[in-house]
Amino acid sequence: MSEKNKEKYYLAIDIGASSGRHILGHLENGKLCVEEIYRFPNGAENKDGHLIWDIEGIFEHVLIGMEKCTEAGKIPSAVSIDTWGVDYVLLDNEGNRLCDAVSYRDHRHDDADKAVEKIISMKELYLRTGIQRQQFNTVCQLTALQNDDPETLRKTHTLLLIPDYLNFLLTGVMRTEYTNASTTGLLDAILGTWDLDLIRKLNIPSHIFTPISEPGTLIGPVKENIEKRIGYSPLVYMTTSHDTASAILAVPAQSGTDFAYISSGTWSLMGTELIRPNLSYISLKYNFTNEGGYKGRYRYLKNIMGLWIVQRLKAENAPDISYEEFSRRASEKETDGLVDVNDNRFLSPSNMLTEINTYLYESGQNTAEDVFEAASVVYRSLAKCYAKAISEMEDLLEKKFDVINIVGGGSNSDFLNSLTAQITGKKVQAGPSECTAIGNMLTVMISSGEIKDLWEARETVKRSFDVKEYV
């Protein structure tokens, strides 16, 4: 056996709303060594008037990436998948998909929160679930589906969230992972179980939900046909399957200290870690959410539109230049323009540059002369939004945060990181960029006994990866 095959490898499959990647990792002299094995594009597609995920296409990429490990001669003993939250797949009693997996950005969900509010007040919903108001939360999506296509819900035997469905395709086992389930707005914030009374009140069939499992749960080996294709039989684990939960697990924070973070990517998730949820009225008013975290912790955070707007600007107007070049050219533009990055108009417009300029015009501001000036407006608006969010969080929790840890792909944006430090008045520590995949595999390493606990995992991150500071 070659030297490299003596390592115990873990494969983290991290699938975001715009791309997916297979990251292989192992421990070496107390440090986590990671390498990208495979990367693929992702994105919602238009079909029959709806934005949908090509879920079978995504699964094909999952398998291709697993095959790449065989080609590299680095066989993982464990595989685990994280994805974005709230979206789901509906199955019949034989495990067959009933319909397309509709994206949270689909216009079917426009104002779906108002439909929910006709049944239960947002205050009561928040007290029960702790989840911030967003029209695309699963609770809102299912209410919209009930109004739009009740027959499909009537036929549904099982609902699986996206990572749970991919695990089912790998193993044949149906389970629901806790951190991702918490984003649905249907989970009891205290007990961490499905709120069946709420589900029935919303006229959603309660039998479609599978029992909740904790992150780190062993699901089992891959199915025989999968083993034949990829050439090995890894164990599949249920990781912290919501991508933000994985990212936050790997924040290189100091043990025993309060820390603020931004998981920066398509979305910006800004918050801190709590040991109990904050279900107060003022927390509801500020629209903070209490999503489930690792081992009884809560991801107390605010969802901010994030780099989605920049991604769309670049894709529509400057697809041939790198993000680094795009950001650099945006940084050269002087502008005082600001937009509300959380306005639903930016969720899925037909043309992002036009939408930004329409917003600027309607609010009495100068419109952007080109896409780079528009991007500069967005970057500055994001930093302003971060400053507002951390100020609100400090008021709510009655504590001060001196440092903001920025992790995820957005941690590579020097311009945005500098603006964040400048506008918030906080020190910014940026990195690692692959924090989600790292947290994904660390969850499994803890479960398998290779790493002792959460804080040893975070110390491992600090030892293993460089962090860049901005003041």
N, C-alpha and C positions, 0 to 999 in steps of 0.2 A: 504493500500500500504506500502511495506517495505521501510525503509529509503533509501536503495540504489537505488530504482526505482524513487526517487524524483530528482535524478540528470538528467541533460540534456546531453545525450551522443551523441558524434559524432564518426562515424566510418570512418577511413581513410584506404583505401585499396591501399597498396603500392606494386606494382609488378615490380620487377627488372628482369634483364636478367638471373639471377641465382636462385632467390627465390622470393616468395611473402609473404606478411604478412598482417593481419587485426589488426589494432591498434585502440582500443577504448579509447576515451578521454573525460574528462569533467573538468570544472573549479571548484576549491575548495579553498576558501580563497585567491583568486588571483593567485593561482598556477595551472598549467596544470598537471593533473594526467592522466597518460596513462598506458595501459596494453595491452599486446599481447593476442589476442583471438584465433588466428589461424595462422599457418605458413605452407607453402607448397613449394616444390622444383619446379624450372622452368629451362628450357633450350631448346635450339633448337634441333630438331631431324632430322635425315637423312631420307628422303623419296624420292624415285625415282630420286636420284642423286642431290637433293637439301636439304639445311638446312631450315627447316620450323618450325613454332610455332604451337603447338597443341592448337589452339585458343579456341576451344570448351572445351578442357580439362581445360584450364585456367579459362574459365567462370564457369565451374563446381566448381572449387576451390573458386571462388568469392562467389557463392551461399552457399557452405558448410560453409565458414567463416561467412556469414551473419546468417546462422542457428545457429552457435555457440553462437551468441549474445542472441538468444532466450533461448538456454540451460542455459546460464549464468544468465538469468533474467535481463539483461542490454540491453534495447531496444534503439537503436540509433534513433534520430529524423532526422538525415541527414547522407547520405553516399556519398563518393567521391572517385574517382579512379585516381591514377597516374601510369604511366609506363615509360619505356625507350622511346626514340624518334625514328624518321625516318621511322619505319616500318608501314605497312598499310594493309588494307583489301579491296578488290575490290568486289562490289556488283552489282547484276543485278537490273532491274527496280522494282522488288518485294522485294528487300532487302535481297536476298539470296546470299551467298558467291559464287563467281565464281571460285575461285582457292584457293590453300593454301596460308597462310600468310608467305611469304618467309623472312627469317632472313637477317638482314644487313650483317651478316658474310658469307652469301652464296657466292660461287665462281662466280656466275653469275655477280656479281658486280665488279669483279676484273678489274681494269683499266677503270671502267665506267666513271670516271671523264675525261678521255682522249676522250671518245666518245662525252661527253658534250662539251668539248673544241673545237671540230671540228665545232660546231654550234655557240658557243658564247665564247668569250675569258673569262678566269678566272677573269681578271681585271674588265670587264664589269659586270660579274655575281656578283662579290663582291660588286661593287658600287651599284647594285640594291638590293641585298639581305643581304649583310653584313655577310654571312655565310662562314666559313673557308672551304677550299678544303678538301674533304674526299670522297673516292670512293663510300661510302655507303650512302651518303646523299640521301634523297628521289628523288631529281632531277636527280641524277645519276642512282638510282634504276629504275626509270620509263623510262629513256633513254635506259637502258639495256633491260628492258622488251619490249620496243617498237622495239628494234632490234631482240630480241629473240622470242617474242610471240605477234606480233601486233594484232592478232585476239582477244586475251583476252582483250586488251585495247579497241578495237573497240566495244566489247560487254558491257563494263563497263558503268554503270549508275551513280554510286557513289563510291568515294574513302573516306574511313574513317581511320584515324590513330588509333592505337591500343586502347588507352583509350576511344576514341570517339565511337569505335565499341562496346566496353564492355558497355558503357553507353546506346548505342542503344539497345543492347540485354536486358538491365534492363528496359528501358522505352519506347522503340519504337520510340524515337526521334533522328533524325540525325542532329548533330551539330559538328563544329570543334572548338577546343579550341586554343586560340592564342599562348600561350607559346610553346606548342608542334608543332603547325603549323610552327612556326618560324624556327624550325630545318630542315624543308624540303628543304630549298634553293629555295623556290618558292614564298616567301612572300616579299612584298615591305618593306624594312627595315625602312623606314620613316613612311609610311601610315599604316603599319600593316594589309594590305589586300593582297589578292592574286594578284600577278603580272601577269595579264591575257595576256599581250603582250609577256612577257617572256615565259609563258606556251604555247602559240600558236607558238612562234618561235621554240620551242623545239618539235613541232608536238605532244604535249600531249593534249588530248581532254579537253577543259576548263570547260565543263559542269559537270564534275565528282566531282568538288570541292564544298563543302557546305560553306555557309557564316561563317565568323569568329565570335566567341563569346569570351568575356572577362572572365578571371578566376573569379570565384565567382557567375557565372550565374546559376540561378535555372533552371534545366531541367524539373523536374516534379516528380510525384510519380512513383514507380515501377509498372510494368504491373500486371494485376490481377492474372495471373498464378504464377508470382514470389511471390506476396503477400501470396498466398495460400501455397506456399511451405515453405517460411521462417517464416510465422506467424505474420508479421507486415508490415506496409506500410510506409517506410521512404521516405523522399524527397531526390532526387538525384541531387547533385550539380556538376557543372563543376568546378573543382578545378584548381590550377596551375598544369596541368596534365602532363607536362614533369617533370620527377622525380627530375632533377637538379633544376628546377625552384622552386619546393616545398622546396627542401633542402636549397636553398639560402634564401628563404623567412624567414626561421627559424634560420639563422645564428645569434648567440647571440652578435650582434655588437652594439656599442654605437651609439645612435641617433646623426645624423649630422656628423659622422666621415667617412673617407674613410677606407675601410677594404679590405683585401685580403682573399680569401677563397680557400679551396680545398674540393670539394664534393667527398669524397673518397670511392669508392666501386669497382665494376667491371671495371668501368672507373674512372679516376681521372680528374675532371673538375676544373681547376685552373684559377681564375680570380678575378674580382671585379665587382662592380655595377656602371653603368653609367646612366645618365639621357638622353643622346643622343648617337647614335651609332658612332663609330670611323670607317669611311669608307676610311681611307687614304691608299695610296699605301704601306707605310711602315707597316701598320697593316696587309694588305694582305700578304706582304712579310714574316712577322713573323707568319702568319697563325693563327691569332686570330679571334674569331668569335663573332658576335653580336646577341645573341639569345634573344628572347623576355622574359621579366620578368614581375613581378607584377606591375600593375598600371603605365604603361608607362616607366618602367625602363628597362634597357638592361643588360643582363648577358654577360659581356665582358670577354671572357675566352678562354682557349686553352684546347682542348680535348687531354688527355694523356691516353695511354692504360690502366693504372691503375692495380688493383689487379687481373684482368683476368688471367694474366700470372701465378701468384702465385696460383690462384684457380685451374688452369689446372695442374700445377705441383703437387699440393697436391692430386687432384682427381685421377691422373694417377699413382702416386707413393706412396702416404701415406694416403689413404682414411680413415684409421681407427684411426688416431690421431686427436686431436683438432687443430684448427687454432692457438690457443695460444701456444701449444706445438710445432707445426710446425715452427712458427715464432721464438720461443725461440731457437730451434736447429739451425735455419738459422743464428741467431745472434751470435752463437758461432763459426761460420766459418770465418776465415780470408781470404779475397780475394781482389784482385785489379781489377778483371774482371768487364767490363761494356758492356752493350748492348744498342742499340737504341730501347727503349721500344715502340716507335711509328712506327717501321718498320712493314709494312703490312704482313711480313712473320709470325708475331706472332698473327695475327687475328684468324686464324683457322688452325693451323698445325696438321698433323696427330699425332705427338708426341712432346709435348712442350719441354721436357728435351733434346731430340735429336736436336730440332731446335735451342735451346740456345747454345748447345755445337758446333753445326755447325757454328753458328754465331761467337762464340769465336775463333774457329779454323781458319775460313776464315779471321778474322781480326788480326791474329797473336797473340792471347792471349791464356793463359792456359785454357784448358777445365775444367769444374767442375767435381770433383771426385764423387759427389753424388747429390741427389735432393736438399739437404739442402744447399750445396754450391751454386747450381744453383739459389736457392731462395734468398740467400744472395746477389748474383750478381744482381738479379732483384730488390730487395729492394734498394740497393745502386744506381742502375741505375735510379730508380724512383726519389729518393731524388735529384740526379744530374739534372734530367729533371725538377723537380720543381724549383731548383735554377736558371736554365737557363730561365725558363718561367717567373719567377717573375722579374728577371733582365730585360728581354725584355719588360715586362709590365711597369716597372718603367721608362724605356727609352721612351716608346711610349706615356705615359700619363704625363711624367715629374713630377712625384711625388714618394715619398718613402713610403713604407709600413713597419712598425716596427713589426707587428704581422700577423701571418697567422692563420686563423681560419680553423681547419680541422673538418668537420662534416661527418656523414654517418658511415657505418660499418667499414671503414678503420680507423676511429678515435680510434678504440680499439687496433690498432697495435702499441704497445710501441716501438718496434724496428724501424719501419718506421717513427714514429713521432720523435723519438730521432735523427735519421739520418737526417730528414728534418730540424730540428732546427740546428744541427751541420753543415750541408753543406750549408744551405741558410744563416746562421748567423742571423736568425730571431727568435723571441719568437714564439712558437707554442702553441695555445690553442685548445685542442681537445675535441670534444663533442658538442651536444649529438649525440649518434650513430644512433638513429631513427629520425634524423632531417627531412628526406623526409616525413615520415608519419606525423610528427608534423607540418611541413609547409603545408602539404595537408589539415589537419583539421583546422589549423589557418586561411587559406584562407576562408573556409566556416564559421568559427566563426566571421570573420570580416564582411562577406556578410550578415550574419543573425543578426548582431548588438551586439553580445555578447562581441566582442573586438572592440575597436574604430578604429584602423588603423594599418598600417604596423609596426610602431615603438613601439606601445603598445604591439603588438604581439611579437616583439623581446625582449622587456623588460620582458614579461611573460616567455619567454624561459630562460632568464638569472636567473629569480627568481626560476624557476622550476627544472632546471637540473644542475648537477655538470659538471664543465669543468676542465680538467687536463692540467697543463702547463709544457712545455719542453723548456729549454734554453740551 
